[in-house]
Amino acid sequence: MSARRIRGSVTVEVIYATPVKQERYPVEVASGATLAEAIRASGVLRAFPEIDLAVNRVGIYGTLVALERAVSAGDRIEIYRPLLADPKEARRRRARRR
């Protein structure tokens, strides 16, 4: 049985990665839906309760965007985890060890 198409809808992907795996959630939302609405509709927040949209940044194809931005067909919505270490500080530590 195929999924019922929403009239005036777009299909997007919501992506979330942990250190051990990457999950992909294709979702169909109404035209004009926001990133926040698409993320909620995808089910990723149920699968990863540690995601807090007030804290985690989001982007489309690697470019940071606001949760209020409307999605477009084919968007790859990425939810970013907080960094474990400051990249500049990590580089400095590696350089000191050499």
MMTF fields as JSON, N, C-alpha, C and O atoms, coordinates in Angstrom:
{
  "mmtfVersion": "1.0.0",
  "mmtfProducer": "UNKNOWN",
  "numBonds": 391,
  "numAtoms": 392,
  "numGroups": 98,
  "numChains": 1,
  "numModels": 1,
  "chainsPerModel": [1],
  "groupsPerChain": [98],
  "chainIdList": ["A"],
  "bondAtomList": [4, 2, 8, 6, 12, 10, 16, 14, 20, 18, 24, 22, 28, 26, 32, 30, 36, 34, 40, 38, 44, 42, 48, 46, 52, 50, 56, 54, 60, 58, 64, 62, 68, 66, 72, 70, 76, 74, 80, 78, 84, 82, 88, 86, 92, 90, 96, 94, 100, 98, 104, 102, 108, 106, 112, 110, 116, 114, 120, 118, 124, 122, 128, 126, 132, 130, 136, 134, 140, 138, 144, 142, 148, 146, 152, 150, 156, 154, 160, 158, 164, 162, 168, 166, 172, 170, 176, 174, 180, 178, 184, 182, 188, 186, 192, 190, 196, 194, 200, 198, 204, 202, 208, 206, 212, 210, 216, 214, 220, 218, 224, 222, 228, 226, 232, 230, 236, 234, 240, 238, 244, 242, 248, 246, 252, 250, 256, 254, 260, 258, 264, 262, 268, 266, 272, 270, 276, 274, 280, 278, 284, 282, 288, 286, 292, 290, 296, 294, 300, 298, 304, 302, 308, 306, 312, 310, 316, 314, 320, 318, 324, 322, 328, 326, 332, 330, 336, 334, 340, 338, 344, 342, 348, 346, 352, 350, 356, 354, 360, 358, 364, 362, 368, 366, 372, 370, 376, 374, 380, 378, 384, 382, 388, 386],
  "bondOrderList": [1, 1, 1, 1, 1, 1, 1, 1, 1, 1, 1, 1, 1, 1, 1, 1, 1, 1, 1, 1, 1, 1, 1, 1, 1, 1, 1, 1, 1, 1, 1, 1, 1, 1, 1, 1, 1, 1, 1, 1, 1, 1, 1, 1, 1, 1, 1, 1, 1, 1, 1, 1, 1, 1, 1, 1, 1, 1, 1, 1, 1, 1, 1, 1, 1, 1, 1, 1, 1, 1, 1, 1, 1, 1, 1, 1, 1, 1, 1, 1, 1, 1, 1, 1, 1, 1, 1, 1, 1, 1, 1, 1, 1, 1, 1, 1, 1],
  "groupList": [{"groupName": "MET", "atomNameList": ["N", "CA", "C", "O"], "elementList": ["N", "C", "C", "O"], "formalChargeList": [0, 0, 0, 0], "bondAtomList": [1, 0, 2, 1, 3, 2], "bondOrderList": [1, 1, 2], "singleLetterCode": "M", "chemCompType": "L-PEPTIDE LINKING"}, {"groupName": "SER", "atomNameList": ["N", "CA", "C", "O"], "elementList": ["N", "C", "C", "O"], "formalChargeList": [0, 0, 0, 0], "bondAtomList": [1, 0, 2, 1, 3, 2], "bondOrderList": [1, 1, 2], "singleLetterCode": "S", "chemCompType": "L-PEPTIDE LINKING"}, {"groupName": "ALA", "atomNameList": ["N", "CA", "C", "O"], "elementList": ["N", "C", "C", "O"], "formalChargeList": [0, 0, 0, 0], "bondAtomList": [1, 0, 2, 1, 3, 2], "bondOrderList": [1, 1, 2], "singleLetterCode": "A", "chemCompType": "L-PEPTIDE LINKING"}, {"groupName": "ARG", "atomNameList": ["N", "CA", "C", "O"], "elementList": ["N", "C", "C", "O"], "formalChargeList": [0, 0, 0, 0], "bondAtomList": [1, 0, 2, 1, 3, 2], "bondOrderList": [1, 1, 2], "singleLetterCode": "R", "chemCompType": "L-PEPTIDE LINKING"}, {"groupName": "ILE", "atomNameList": ["N", "CA", "C", "O"], "elementList": ["N", "C", "C", "O"], "formalChargeList": [0, 0, 0, 0], "bondAtomList": [1, 0, 2, 1, 3, 2], "bondOrderList": [1, 1, 2], "singleLetterCode": "I", "chemCompType": "L-PEPTIDE LINKING"}, {"groupName": "GLY", "atomNameList": ["N", "CA", "C", "O"], "elementList": ["N", "C", "C", "O"], "formalChargeList": [0, 0, 0, 0], "bondAtomList": [1, 0, 2, 1, 3, 2], "bondOrderList": [1, 1, 2], "singleLetterCode": "G", "chemCompType": "PEPTIDE LINKING"}, {"groupName": "VAL", "atomNameList": ["N", "CA", "C", "O"], "elementList": ["N", "C", "C", "O"], "formalChargeList": [0, 0, 0, 0], "bondAtomList": [1, 0, 2, 1, 3, 2], "bondOrderList": [1, 1, 2], "singleLetterCode": "V", "chemCompType": "L-PEPTIDE LINKING"}, {"groupName": "THR", "atomNameList": ["N", "CA", "C", "O"], "elementList": ["N", "C", "C", "O"], "formalChargeList": [0, 0, 0, 0], "bondAtomList": [1, 0, 2, 1, 3, 2], "bondOrderList": [1, 1, 2], "singleLetterCode": "T", "chemCompType": "L-PEPTIDE LINKING"}, {"groupName": "GLU", "atomNameList": ["N", "CA", "C", "O"], "elementList": ["N", "C", "C", "O"], "formalChargeList": [0, 0, 0, 0], "bondAtomList": [1, 0, 2, 1, 3, 2], "bondOrderList": [1, 1, 2], "singleLetterCode": "E", "chemCompType": "L-PEPTIDE LINKING"}, {"groupName": "TYR", "atomNameList": ["N", "CA", "C", "O"], "elementList": ["N", "C", "C", "O"], "formalChargeList": [0, 0, 0, 0], "bondAtomList": [1, 0, 2, 1, 3, 2], "bondOrderList": [1, 1, 2], "singleLetterCode": "Y", "chemCompType": "L-PEPTIDE LINKING"}, {"groupName": "PRO", "atomNameList": ["N", "CA", "C", "O"], "elementList": ["N", "C", "C", "O"], "formalChargeList": [0, 0, 0, 0], "bondAtomList": [1, 0, 2, 1, 3, 2], "bondOrderList": [1, 1, 2], "singleLetterCode": "P", "chemCompType": "L-PEPTIDE LINKING"}, {"groupName": "LYS", "atomNameList": ["N", "CA", "C", "O"], "elementList": ["N", "C", "C", "O"], "formalChargeList": [0, 0, 0, 0], "bondAtomList": [1, 0, 2, 1, 3, 2], "bondOrderList": [1, 1, 2], "singleLetterCode": "K", "chemCompType": "L-PEPTIDE LINKING"}, {"groupName": "GLN", "atomNameList": ["N", "CA", "C", "O"], "elementList": ["N", "C", "C", "O"], "formalChargeList": [0, 0, 0, 0], "bondAtomList": [1, 0, 2, 1, 3, 2], "bondOrderList": [1, 1, 2], "singleLetterCode": "Q", "chemCompType": "L-PEPTIDE LINKING"}, {"groupName": "LEU", "atomNameList": ["N", "CA", "C", "O"], "elementList": ["N", "C", "C", "O"], "formalChargeList": [0, 0, 0, 0], "bondAtomList": [1, 0, 2, 1, 3, 2], "bondOrderList": [1, 1, 2], "singleLetterCode": "L", "chemCompType": "L-PEPTIDE LINKING"}, {"groupName": "PHE", "atomNameList": ["N", "CA", "C", "O"], "elementList": ["N", "C", "C", "O"], "formalChargeList": [0, 0, 0, 0], "bondAtomList": [1, 0, 2, 1, 3, 2], "bondOrderList": [1, 1, 2], "singleLetterCode": "F", "chemCompType": "L-PEPTIDE LINKING"}, {"groupName": "ASP", "atomNameList": ["N", "CA", "C", "O"], "elementList": ["N", "C", "C", "O"], "formalChargeList": [0, 0, 0, 0], "bondAtomList": [1, 0, 2, 1, 3, 2], "bondOrderList": [1, 1, 2], "singleLetterCode": "D", "chemCompType": "L-PEPTIDE LINKING"}, {"groupName": "ASN", "atomNameList": ["N", "CA", "C", "O"], "elementList": ["N", "C", "C", "O"], "formalChargeList": [0, 0, 0, 0], "bondAtomList": [1, 0, 2, 1, 3, 2], "bondOrderList": [1, 1, 2], "singleLetterCode": "N", "chemCompType": "L-PEPTIDE LINKING"}],
  "groupTypeList": [0, 1, 2, 3, 3, 4, 3, 5, 1, 6, 7, 6, 8, 6, 4, 9, 2, 7, 10, 6, 11, 12, 8, 3, 9, 10, 6, 8, 6, 2, 1, 5, 2, 7, 13, 2, 8, 2, 4, 3, 2, 1, 5, 6, 13, 3, 2, 14, 10, 8, 4, 15, 13, 2, 6, 16, 3, 6, 5, 4, 9, 5, 7, 13, 6, 2, 13, 8, 3, 2, 6, 1, 2, 5, 15, 3, 4, 8, 4, 9, 3, 10, 13, 13, 2, 15, 10, 11, 8, 2, 3, 3, 3, 3, 2, 3, 3, 3],
  "groupIdList": [1, 2, 3, 4, 5, 6, 7, 8, 9, 10, 11, 12, 13, 14, 15, 16, 17, 18, 19, 20, 21, 22, 23, 24, 25, 26, 27, 28, 29, 30, 31, 32, 33, 34, 35, 36, 37, 38, 39, 40, 41, 42, 43, 44, 45, 46, 47, 48, 49, 50, 51, 52, 53, 54, 55, 56, 57, 58, 59, 60, 61, 62, 63, 64, 65, 66, 67, 68, 69, 70, 71, 72, 73, 74, 75, 76, 77, 78, 79, 80, 81, 82, 83, 84, 85, 86, 87, 88, 89, 90, 91, 92, 93, 94, 95, 96, 97, 98],
  "secStructList": [7, 7, 7, 7, 7, 7, 6, 6, 3, 3, 3, 3, 3, 3, 3, 3, 3, 7, 1, 1, 7, 3, 3, 3, 3, 3, 3, 3, 3, 3, 6, 6, 7, 5, 2, 2, 2, 2, 2, 2, 2, 2, 6, 2, 2, 2, 2, 7, 6, 6, 7, 7, 6, 6, 6, 1, 7, 3, 3, 3, 6, 6, 3, 3, 3, 7, 6, 6, 1, 5, 7, 7, 6, 6, 7, 3, 3, 3, 3, 7, 7, 7, 7, 1, 1, 7, 2, 2, 2, 2, 2, 2, 2, 2, 2, 2, 2, 7],
  "xCoordList": [0.841, 0.0, 0.887, 1.787, 0.663, 1.509, 0.96, -0.229, 1.86, 1.451, 0.584, 0.817, -0.406, -1.294, -0.55, 0.069, -0.604, 0.07, -0.76, -1.984, -0.097, -0.744, -0.819, 0.194, -2.005, -2.169, -1.355, -1.427, -0.587, 0.252, 1.361, 1.629, 2.009, 3.037, 4.416, 4.559, 5.415, 6.8, 7.427, 7.033, 8.387, 9.114, 10.503, 11.201, 10.898, 12.219, 12.818, 12.131, 14.088, 14.774, 15.232, 15.709, 15.087, 15.635, 16.756, 16.557, 17.931, 19.127, 19.623, 19.697, 19.963, 20.606, 21.662, 21.415, 22.834, 23.932, 24.459, 24.635, 24.708, 25.388, 26.801, 27.101, 27.672, 29.014, 29.026, 30.005, 27.972, 27.979, 27.06, 27.226, 26.099, 25.223, 24.583, 24.506, 24.126, 23.409, 22.016, 21.863, 21.004, 19.627, 19.046, 19.326, 18.242, 17.631, 16.125, 15.656, 15.381, 13.921, 13.294, 13.201, 12.863, 12.118, 10.727, 10.099, 10.261, 8.963, 8.277, 8.921, 6.983, 6.186, 5.412, 4.712, 5.551, 4.881, 4.152, 4.435, 3.223, 2.474, 3.409, 4.373, 3.128, 3.899, 3.827, 2.763, 4.94, 4.987, 5.315, 5.426, 5.474, 5.832, 7.223, 8.058, 7.461, 8.767, 9.68, 9.235, 10.955, 11.889, 11.443, 11.484, 11.011, 10.574, 9.415, 9.387, 8.466, 7.317, 7.751, 7.256, 8.668, 9.155, 9.921, 9.775, 10.729, 11.49, 10.527, 10.703, 9.53, 8.551, 7.785, 7.542, 7.406, 6.646, 7.479, 6.925, 8.802, 9.672, 9.75, 9.995, 9.546, 9.689, 11.075, 11.296, 12.005, 13.372, 13.416, 14.27, 12.51, 12.518, 12.081, 12.498, 11.246, 10.857, 12.004, 12.237, 12.712, 13.814, 15.041, 15.796, 15.233, 16.402, 15.924, 15.974, 15.464, 14.924, 15.949, 15.569, 17.223, 18.247, 18.267, 18.882, 17.61, 17.559, 16.658, 15.514, 17.184, 16.431, 16.525, 17.59, 15.426, 15.467, 15.776, 16.093, 15.688, 16.09, 17.616, 18.173, 18.292, 19.745, 20.444, 21.379, 19.982, 20.624, 20.387, 19.276, 21.44, 21.326, 20.892, 21.084, 20.313, 19.854, 20.353, 20.66, 20.422, 20.853, 20.258, 19.638, 20.461, 20.074, 21.329, 21.946, 21.7, 22.923, 24.126, 24.907, 24.28, 25.466, 25.436, 26.408, 24.359, 24.235, 23.253, 22.11, 23.689, 22.812, 21.617, 21.758, 20.441, 19.206, 18.34, 18.565, 17.354, 16.435, 15.345, 14.966, 14.852, 13.774, 12.499, 11.658, 12.347, 11.142, 11.161, 10.155, 12.27, 12.389, 11.48, 11.369, 10.841, 9.991, 10.868, 11.918, 10.428, 11.18, 10.82, 9.767, 11.712, 11.492, 11.62, 12.275, 11.005, 11.071, 12.527, 13.338, 12.847, 14.19, 15.189, 16.344, 14.786, 15.716, 16.224, 15.489, 17.5, 18.114, 18.314, 19.263, 17.412, 17.444, 18.36, 18.123, 19.41, 20.388, 20.279, 20.227, 20.244, 20.227, 21.634, 22.142, 22.26, 23.647, 23.731, 22.985, 24.653, 24.915, 25.917, 26.71, 25.888, 26.912, 28.3, 28.447, 29.294, 30.659, 31.159, 30.88, 31.902, 32.489, 33.733, 34.073, 34.416, 35.633, 35.703, 35.242, 36.282, 36.486, 37.52, 38.631, 37.187, 38.128, 39.478, 40.511, 39.483, 40.765, 41.617, 42.825, 40.992, 41.732, 42.244, 43.363, 41.46, 41.893, 43.108, 44.037, 43.108, 44.263, 45.498, 46.596, 45.317, 46.46, 47.05, 48.271, 46.194, 46.692, 47.462, 48.52, 46.943, 47.649, 48.993, 49.983, 49.041, 50.295, 51.309, 52.494, 50.874, 51.795, 52.363, 53.526, 51.568, 52.046, 53.106, 53.954, 53.076, 54.066, 55.329, 56.314],
  "yCoordList": [-1.173, 0.0, 1.238, 1.341, 2.16, 3.348, 4.448, 4.489, 5.333, 6.446, 7.408, 7.644, 7.955, 8.912, 10.225, 10.718, 10.786, 12.053, 13.204, 13.218, 14.145, 15.349, 16.335, 16.639, 16.832, 17.804, 19.057, 19.578, 19.534, 20.701, 20.422, 21.231, 19.278, 18.885, 18.836, 18.87, 18.757, 18.592, 17.47, 17.23, 16.796, 15.743, 16.259, 16.795, 16.087, 16.492, 15.339, 14.364, 15.454, 14.473, 15.17, 16.304, 14.49, 14.981, 14.018, 12.804, 14.572, 13.782, 14.097, 15.26, 13.04, 13.223, 12.144, 10.975, 12.541, 11.588, 11.61, 12.669, 10.424, 10.271, 9.8, 9.541, 9.68, 9.188, 7.78, 7.4, 7.005, 5.628, 5.36, 4.348, 6.238, 5.985, 7.264, 8.272, 7.187, 8.295, 7.802, 6.731, 8.584, 8.217, 9.211, 10.408, 8.71, 9.506, 9.286, 8.148, 10.371, 10.312, 11.073, 12.299, 10.385, 11.08, 11.429, 10.611, 12.621, 13.051, 13.947, 14.736, 13.808, 14.645, 15.634, 15.245, 16.911, 17.961, 18.896, 18.921, 19.653, 20.609, 21.687, 22.067, 22.17, 23.292, 24.451, 24.733, 25.121, 26.239, 25.833, 26.695, 24.531, 24.071, 24.587, 24.806, 24.776, 25.24, 24.052, 22.904, 24.341, 23.283, 22.625, 21.4, 23.425, 22.865, 21.897, 20.832, 22.252, 21.376, 20.083, 19.005, 20.188, 18.999, 18.085, 16.864, 18.665, 17.874, 17.135, 15.945, 17.831, 17.192, 16.081, 15.019, 16.323, 15.332, 14.099, 13.021, 14.242, 13.138, 12.001, 10.854, 12.308, 11.301, 11.242, 10.455, 12.042, 12.014, 12.416, 11.932, 13.292, 13.729, 12.615, 12.583, 11.702, 10.544, 9.539, 8.927, 9.37, 8.406, 8.891, 8.084, 10.198, 10.779, 11.858, 13.043, 11.469, 12.455, 13.477, 14.489, 13.239, 14.198, 15.441, 16.443, 15.396, 16.56, 17.612, 17.333, 18.816, 19.95, 21.048, 21.634, 21.326, 22.306, 23.716, 24.59, 23.951, 25.245, 25.325, 26.417, 24.164, 24.114, 23.694, 24.356, 22.594, 22.078, 23.019, 23.505, 23.262, 24.089, 23.196, 21.98, 23.798, 23.047, 23.736, 24.928, 22.943, 23.494, 22.723, 21.674, 23.264, 22.596, 22.481, 23.484, 21.257, 20.979, 21.724, 22.31, 21.702, 22.26, 23.757, 24.304, 24.428, 25.861, 26.084, 25.632, 26.78, 27.035, 27.872, 28.85, 27.475, 28.211, 28.235, 27.464, 29.119, 29.244, 28.182, 27.759, 27.763, 26.775, 27.293, 26.5, 28.605, 29.2, 29.251, 29.61, 28.905, 28.948, 27.894, 26.78, 28.245, 27.294, 26.298, 26.658, 25.055, 24.028, 24.062, 24.564, 23.521, 23.358, 21.881, 21.13, 21.475, 20.073, 19.644, 20.347, 18.489, 17.929, 18.43, 18.003, 19.323, 19.816, 18.662, 17.724, 18.753, 17.819, 18.606, 19.38, 18.402, 19.126, 18.361, 17.189, 19.035, 18.404, 18.99, 20.208, 18.124, 18.549, 18.323, 17.202, 19.388, 19.314, 19.121, 19.737, 18.255, 18.039, 19.087, 19.589, 19.421, 20.329, 19.693, 18.474, 20.517, 20.01, 19.513, 20.114, 18.409, 17.881, 18.656, 18.748, 19.218, 19.987, 21.134, 21.015, 22.234, 23.369, 22.965, 22.574, 23.049, 22.609, 23.32, 22.697, 24.613, 25.342, 24.82, 24.635, 24.588, 24.076, 22.662, 22.33, 21.844, 20.483, 20.526, 19.734, 21.442, 21.599, 22.027, 21.525, 22.954, 23.414, 22.265, 22.127, 21.443, 20.312, 19.333, 18.843, 19.044, 18.144, 18.723, 17.996, 20.031, 20.676, 20.619, 20.399, 20.811, 20.755, 19.355, 19.205, 18.335, 16.952, 16.605, 15.749, 17.238, 16.955, 17.643, 17.553],
  "zCoordList": [0.0, 0.0, 0.0, 0.834, -0.893, -0.977, -0.073, 0.245, 0.327, 1.18, 0.39, -0.796, 1.05, 0.4, 0.226, 1.169, -0.953, -1.222, -0.673, -0.799, -0.079, 0.416, -0.734, -1.365, -1.006, -2.096, -1.772, -0.659, -2.738, -2.505, -1.518, -0.629, -1.67, -0.717, -1.365, -2.587, -0.505, -0.938, -0.126, 1.015, -0.702, 0.004, 0.329, -0.532, 1.598, 2.071, 2.868, 3.175, 3.198, 4.051, 5.316, 5.276, 6.43, 7.698, 8.078, 8.124, 8.349, 8.633, 10.036, 10.435, 10.786, 12.089, 12.234, 11.938, 12.688, 12.843, 14.262, 14.863, 14.782, 16.064, 15.744, 14.579, 16.731, 16.432, 15.838, 15.196, 16.034, 15.539, 14.351, 13.67, 14.087, 12.939, 12.438, 13.141, 11.196, 10.568, 10.204, 9.618, 10.552, 10.235, 9.246, 9.314, 8.337, 7.273, 7.333, 7.35, 7.364, 7.466, 6.305, 6.364, 5.252, 4.192, 4.739, 5.412, 4.454, 4.96, 3.934, 3.243, 3.853, 2.974, 3.843, 4.778, 3.519, 4.287, 3.333, 2.135, 3.866, 3.06, 2.52, 3.184, 1.341, 0.786, 1.759, 2.309, 1.977, 2.904, 4.329, 5.2, 4.589, 5.934, 6.288, 5.41, 7.573, 8.039, 8.32, 8.354, 8.521, 8.906, 10.192, 10.304, 11.179, 12.453, 12.255, 12.872, 11.407, 11.145, 10.461, 10.793, 9.514, 8.81, 9.77, 9.71, 10.645, 11.614, 12.548, 12.808, 13.042, 13.937, 13.213, 13.787, 11.958, 11.19, 10.857, 10.639, 10.815, 10.4, 11.424, 11.052, 12.695, 13.735, 14.355, 15.276, 13.883, 14.41, 15.883, 16.627, 16.314, 17.712, 18.65, 19.807, 18.167, 18.985, 19.051, 20.094, 17.951, 17.891, 18.669, 19.212, 18.72, 19.396, 20.362, 20.033, 21.539, 22.484, 22.97, 23.558, 22.74, 23.151, 22.263, 22.628, 21.113, 20.232, 20.864, 21.224, 20.993, 21.515, 20.46, 20.268, 19.782, 18.7, 19.188, 18.381, 20.489, 21.036, 21.158, 21.278, 21.129, 21.298, 19.999, 19.547, 19.408, 18.197, 17.022, 16.809, 16.273, 15.077, 13.922, 13.961, 12.906, 11.74, 10.48, 10.471, 9.416, 8.148, 6.989, 7.163, 5.813, 4.577, 3.736, 3.38, 3.424, 2.659, 3.229, 2.479, 4.564, 5.193, 5.451, 5.971, 5.106, 5.346, 6.487, 6.417, 7.541, 8.677, 8.249, 7.515, 8.718, 8.432, 9.688, 10.621, 9.705, 10.835, 10.746, 9.654, 11.89, 11.946, 11.287, 10.864, 11.196, 10.625, 9.1, 8.487, 8.484, 7.026, 6.4, 6.911, 5.306, 4.588, 3.833, 3.303, 3.792, 3.076, 1.592, 1.198, 0.796, -0.643, -0.975, -0.253, -2.045, -2.47, -2.608, -3.211, -2.045, -2.159, -1.134, -1.155, -0.233, 0.797, 1.651, 1.958, 2.029, 2.971, 4.259, 4.382, 5.218, 6.483, 7.429, 7.726, 7.903, 8.769, 10.174, 10.344, 11.166, 12.565, 13.11, 13.084, 13.602, 14.046, 15.559, 16.32, 15.98, 17.402, 17.878, 17.082, 19.169, 19.695, 19.543, 19.638, 19.312, 19.182, 20.527, 21.565, 20.502, 21.731, 22.126, 23.305, 21.121, 21.381, 20.379, 19.244, 20.812, 19.927, 18.87, 19.23, 17.582, 16.537, 16.591, 16.349, 16.903, 16.975, 18.127, 17.979, 19.262, 20.423, 20.151, 20.541, 19.503, 19.169, 18.238, 18.399, 17.267, 16.372, 17.145, 16.903, 18.072, 18.886, 19.702, 19.783, 20.304, 21.093, 20.208, 20.604, 19.019, 18.11, 17.708, 17.634, 17.446, 17.053, 18.189, 17.937, 19.439, 20.588, 20.762, 21.138, 20.495, 20.643, 19.611, 19.865, 18.478, 17.428, 17.791, 17.058]
}
